[in-house]
């Protein structure tokens, strides 16, 4: 009996350590993405010297889009490889490759090198994001799955939130310590700091992340040919994922333009809105992590109220004229999306008719596509007529609520049969 209890304790510690390492990997790649955002314009200004601001802004958007497009292309491929070769090898390759590309990005001396390194970074990150979710779905029981997936989502959001702060801190510290150095050169320091933080995470995974007993290969049940019902469920989930990530991408661009151009908010208060959005999404996912309610809720209920919250928020955005009211509307949008995203990931983990890694890779790809489309369309529509951006996103969110009518009525555990 004592031996059994000791083995159970060892297994629990190993599972906790593995989950912590996976969360750290998700945090690290999001941290790197957030850290690059403040430094990218400085790098481009150094390359273009006296180029107009419009050119710098255009390339900033295109480079960010290149990163997202690479995730869209490679995430399903990495997921499929992990179904055949195992999760650990793919995650290590992804995180290790991302670490290298982050360093190379800081050394880039030409525009084509910046584009190439960001494309490679997206390709490697697309191995970490879906395969980490597949790993915890493989190794955790159904009772633990919702909490673990929500925990990974919270780690990813927290990394994105902390990234710009770490970048600013590292830049200011380097500026004080290395007086006389050009700001363009100092802008590379945050990238090297972020890369250095990735090293212990990668090494920890090499020595302490356990491989699956069955090699990561899906069971016969999960690899079966999809029936009409499972294809329908997968389509509904992918459509919902596209719409919610479109809303987030549109929100990121439109809220900054609305706050700056229409409300006259300074960068500090615009930053507060972004911080509030990230914090609320983290809090919602942490609550889901602590109280696994996702397993008890139907797709109909979650999709309906989640998308209605998004639609209401975007309809209210052009009406608010005070900063305090803007914060309330941002909270509504953040709460709706913060609940929808972990729920969708949880449901995707049961729709593994194509293989679990492949399915979650497809989810990541569609999410990146939605975010990229939302950012591009949000900025373009705001330029035509500011309210059109909000109205379009609200209409698409209402369309998302209609997906609830087509969501499966069976529990998640039975939908994969």
Secondary structure, DSSP 8 states (H G I E B T S, - for coil): -HHHHHHHHHHHHHHHHHHHHHHHHHHHHHHHHHHHHHHHHHHHHHHHSS--HHHHHHHHHHHHHHHHHHHHHHHHHHHHHHHHH-HHHHHHHHHHHHHHHHHHHHH--SHHHHHHHHHHHHHHHHHHHHHHHHHHHHHS-HHHHHHHHHHHHHHHHHHHHHHHHHHHHHHHHHHHHSTT--HHHHTTHHHHHHHHHHHHHHHHHHHH----TTTT---TTTTS---HHHHHHHHHHHHHHHHHHHHHHHHHHHHHHIIIIIS---HHHHHHHHHHHHHHHHHHHHHHHHS--GGGS-HHHHHHHHHHHHHHHHHHHTT--SHHHHHHHHHHHHHHHHHHHHHHHHHHTT--TT-HHHHHHHHHHHHHHHHHHHHHHHHHHHHH-HHHHHHHHHHHHHHHHHGGGGS--S-HHHHT-
